[in-house]
């Protein structure tokens, strides 16, 4: 087989750079473009050396490519040196490479010209990057979704809740974090006509300012975290809180007291 080393080097450099770029995104590690380029350059040089060296064993060649060459790319391209972190980066490097290669295979029939290889590689990176963002967002949402049990006097009800890091409502008098409860759920817990002991001002998207009635619950049982929160504060919102039909938006500070 005839091998054009300059083309082989360029193609490997391009793919190594995109793989390092994707790996940095997956590990949330910010590095300079120069560092990524150096990691890709070293990876491409070492790959070319492994290919052209007269190594009789194909297994040994693959071992050199997948272990020392990959580790050299990670260390120089992302500055990761520690054992556990390095092992995690090595696993993610190959996962990212597999996804890049898979997407390139899917897109290749639509870009048959060889001169469009680099465009194909960039498009594959963008697709995998978008899929990774979508997966991370979904995992984060699932982690923050939970079913909780609210108690007020003799009344109890179970609702779907969302832990929202954007909810920073705090009662200025007590310093306690304030969660938001749907009006429909509030009506199941409080007697009709029962007056709140306070109102709390708030700002939200689509409404510059307003006030919500503030009540105190006897407690909240959170099954996923196996914890009971005594006397939390809940403000009553207007109507449904979200399109996903959450009945309560939990302030994340409720788990630490917020004081």
WOURBEL-V343704 format. One record per residue. N is the residue number from 0. RES is the residue in one letter. SS is DSSP state (A for helix, B for strand, O for the rest). PHI is phi as a letter, one per 20 degrees, with the letter a starting at -180 (none if undefined). Layout:
# WOURBEL-V343704
n=N res=RES ss=SS phi=PHI
n=N res=RES ss=SS phi=PHI
This chain:
# WOURBEL-V343704
n=0 res=X ss=O phi=none
n=1 res=X ss=O phi=e
n=2 res=X ss=O phi=c
n=3 res=X ss=O phi=e
n=4 res=X ss=A phi=f
n=5 res=X ss=A phi=f
n=6 res=X ss=A phi=f
n=7 res=X ss=A phi=g
n=8 res=X ss=A phi=f
n=9 res=X ss=A phi=f
n=10 res=X ss=A phi=f
n=11 res=X ss=A phi=f
n=12 res=X ss=A phi=f
n=13 res=X ss=A phi=f
n=14 res=X ss=A phi=f
n=15 res=X ss=A phi=f
n=16 res=X ss=A phi=f
n=17 res=X ss=A phi=f
n=18 res=X ss=A phi=f
n=19 res=X ss=A phi=f
n=20 res=X ss=A phi=f
n=21 res=X ss=A phi=f
n=22 res=X ss=A phi=f
n=23 res=X ss=A phi=f
n=24 res=X ss=A phi=f
n=25 res=X ss=A phi=f
n=26 res=X ss=O phi=e
n=27 res=X ss=O phi=l
n=28 res=X ss=O phi=c
n=29 res=X ss=O phi=e
n=30 res=X ss=O phi=c
n=31 res=X ss=O phi=f
n=32 res=X ss=A phi=f
n=33 res=X ss=A phi=f
n=34 res=X ss=A phi=f
n=35 res=X ss=A phi=f
n=36 res=X ss=A phi=f
n=37 res=X ss=A phi=f
n=38 res=X ss=A phi=f
n=39 res=X ss=A phi=f
n=40 res=X ss=A phi=f
n=41 res=X ss=A phi=f
n=42 res=X ss=A phi=f
n=43 res=X ss=A phi=f
n=44 res=X ss=A phi=f
n=45 res=X ss=A phi=f
n=46 res=X ss=A phi=f
n=47 res=X ss=A phi=f
n=48 res=X ss=A phi=f
n=49 res=X ss=A phi=f
n=50 res=X ss=A phi=f
n=51 res=X ss=A phi=e
n=52 res=X ss=O phi=f
n=53 res=X ss=O phi=f
n=54 res=X ss=O phi=e
n=55 res=X ss=O phi=f
n=56 res=X ss=O phi=e
n=57 res=X ss=A phi=f
n=58 res=X ss=A phi=f
n=59 res=X ss=A phi=f
n=60 res=X ss=A phi=f
n=61 res=X ss=A phi=f
n=62 res=X ss=A phi=f
n=63 res=X ss=A phi=f
n=64 res=X ss=A phi=f
n=65 res=X ss=A phi=e
n=66 res=X ss=A phi=d
n=67 res=X ss=A phi=f
n=68 res=X ss=A phi=f
n=69 res=X ss=A phi=f
n=70 res=X ss=A phi=f
n=71 res=X ss=A phi=f
n=72 res=X ss=A phi=f
n=73 res=X ss=A phi=f
n=74 res=X ss=A phi=f
n=75 res=X ss=A phi=e
n=76 res=X ss=A phi=e
n=77 res=X ss=A phi=c
n=78 res=X ss=O phi=m
n=79 res=X ss=O phi=e
n=80 res=X ss=O phi=c
n=81 res=X ss=O phi=f
n=82 res=X ss=A phi=g
n=83 res=X ss=A phi=f
n=84 res=X ss=A phi=f
n=85 res=X ss=A phi=f
n=86 res=X ss=A phi=f
n=87 res=X ss=A phi=f
n=88 res=X ss=A phi=f
n=89 res=X ss=A phi=f
n=90 res=X ss=A phi=f
n=91 res=X ss=A phi=f
n=92 res=X ss=A phi=g
n=93 res=X ss=A phi=f
n=94 res=X ss=A phi=f
n=95 res=X ss=A phi=f
n=96 res=X ss=A phi=f
n=97 res=X ss=A phi=f
n=98 res=X ss=A phi=f
n=99 res=X ss=A phi=f
n=100 res=X ss=A phi=f
n=101 res=X ss=A phi=f
n=102 res=X ss=A phi=f
n=103 res=X ss=A phi=f
n=104 res=X ss=A phi=f
n=105 res=X ss=A phi=f
n=106 res=X ss=A phi=e
n=107 res=X ss=A phi=g
n=108 res=X ss=O phi=g
n=109 res=X ss=O phi=e
n=110 res=X ss=O phi=c
n=111 res=X ss=O phi=f
n=112 res=X ss=O phi=f
n=113 res=X ss=A phi=f
n=114 res=X ss=A phi=f
n=115 res=X ss=A phi=e
n=116 res=X ss=A phi=g
n=117 res=X ss=A phi=f
n=118 res=X ss=A phi=f
n=119 res=X ss=A phi=f
n=120 res=X ss=A phi=f
n=121 res=X ss=A phi=f
n=122 res=X ss=A phi=f
n=123 res=X ss=A phi=f
n=124 res=X ss=A phi=f
n=125 res=X ss=A phi=f
n=126 res=X ss=A phi=f
n=127 res=X ss=A phi=f
n=128 res=X ss=A phi=f
n=129 res=X ss=A phi=f
n=130 res=X ss=A phi=f
n=131 res=X ss=A phi=f
n=132 res=X ss=A phi=g
n=133 res=X ss=A phi=f
n=134 res=X ss=A phi=f
n=135 res=X ss=A phi=f
n=136 res=X ss=A phi=f
n=137 res=X ss=A phi=f
n=138 res=X ss=A phi=f
n=139 res=X ss=A phi=f
n=140 res=X ss=A phi=f
n=141 res=X ss=A phi=f
n=142 res=X ss=A phi=f
n=143 res=X ss=A phi=e
n=144 res=X ss=B phi=e
n=145 res=X ss=B phi=b
n=146 res=X ss=B phi=d
n=147 res=X ss=B phi=c
n=148 res=X ss=B phi=d
n=149 res=X ss=B phi=d
n=150 res=X ss=B phi=c
n=151 res=X ss=B phi=b
n=152 res=X ss=O phi=m
n=153 res=X ss=O phi=e
n=154 res=X ss=B phi=e
n=155 res=X ss=B phi=c
n=156 res=X ss=B phi=b
n=157 res=X ss=B phi=d
n=158 res=X ss=B phi=c
n=159 res=X ss=B phi=e
n=160 res=X ss=B phi=c
n=161 res=X ss=B phi=c
n=162 res=X ss=B phi=f
n=163 res=X ss=B phi=d
n=164 res=X ss=O phi=f
n=165 res=X ss=O phi=e
n=166 res=X ss=O phi=e
n=167 res=X ss=O phi=d
n=168 res=X ss=O phi=f
n=169 res=X ss=B phi=c
n=170 res=X ss=O phi=f
n=171 res=X ss=O phi=f
n=172 res=X ss=O phi=e
n=173 res=X ss=O phi=d
n=174 res=X ss=O phi=m
n=175 res=X ss=O phi=f
n=176 res=X ss=B phi=f
n=177 res=X ss=B phi=d
n=178 res=X ss=B phi=e
n=179 res=X ss=B phi=d
n=180 res=X ss=B phi=d
n=181 res=X ss=O phi=f
n=182 res=X ss=A phi=f
n=183 res=X ss=A phi=f
n=184 res=X ss=A phi=f
n=185 res=X ss=A phi=f
n=186 res=X ss=A phi=f
n=187 res=X ss=A phi=f
n=188 res=X ss=A phi=d
n=189 res=X ss=O phi=d
n=190 res=X ss=O phi=f
n=191 res=X ss=O phi=f
n=192 res=X ss=O phi=n
n=193 res=X ss=O phi=f
n=194 res=X ss=O phi=e
n=195 res=X ss=O phi=f
n=196 res=X ss=O phi=e
n=197 res=X ss=B phi=a
n=198 res=X ss=B phi=d
n=199 res=X ss=B phi=c
n=200 res=X ss=B phi=f
n=201 res=X ss=B phi=b
n=202 res=X ss=B phi=c
n=203 res=X ss=B phi=b
n=204 res=X ss=O phi=f
n=205 res=X ss=O phi=n
n=206 res=X ss=B phi=b
n=207 res=X ss=B phi=f
n=208 res=X ss=B phi=b
n=209 res=X ss=B phi=a
n=210 res=X ss=B phi=c
n=211 res=X ss=B phi=c
n=212 res=X ss=B phi=f
n=213 res=X ss=B phi=d
n=214 res=X ss=B phi=c
n=215 res=X ss=B phi=d
n=216 res=X ss=O phi=e
n=217 res=X ss=O phi=f
n=218 res=X ss=B phi=r
n=219 res=X ss=B phi=c
n=220 res=X ss=B phi=d
n=221 res=X ss=B phi=d
n=222 res=X ss=O phi=f
n=223 res=X ss=O phi=f
n=224 res=X ss=O phi=d
n=225 res=X ss=O phi=l
n=226 res=X ss=B phi=c
n=227 res=X ss=B phi=d
n=228 res=X ss=B phi=d
n=229 res=X ss=B phi=e
n=230 res=X ss=O phi=l
n=231 res=X ss=O phi=f
n=232 res=X ss=B phi=e
n=233 res=X ss=B phi=c
n=234 res=X ss=B phi=e
n=235 res=X ss=B phi=e
n=236 res=X ss=O phi=e
n=237 res=X ss=O phi=d
n=238 res=X ss=O phi=m
n=239 res=X ss=O phi=f
n=240 res=X ss=O phi=e
n=241 res=X ss=O phi=b
n=242 res=X ss=O phi=f
n=243 res=X ss=O phi=e
n=244 res=X ss=O phi=m
n=245 res=X ss=O phi=f
n=246 res=X ss=O phi=e
n=247 res=X ss=B phi=b
n=248 res=X ss=B phi=d
n=249 res=X ss=B phi=e
n=250 res=X ss=B phi=f
n=251 res=X ss=A phi=g
n=252 res=X ss=A phi=f
n=253 res=X ss=A phi=f
n=254 res=X ss=A phi=f
n=255 res=X ss=O phi=d
n=256 res=X ss=O phi=n
n=257 res=X ss=O phi=m
n=258 res=X ss=O phi=d
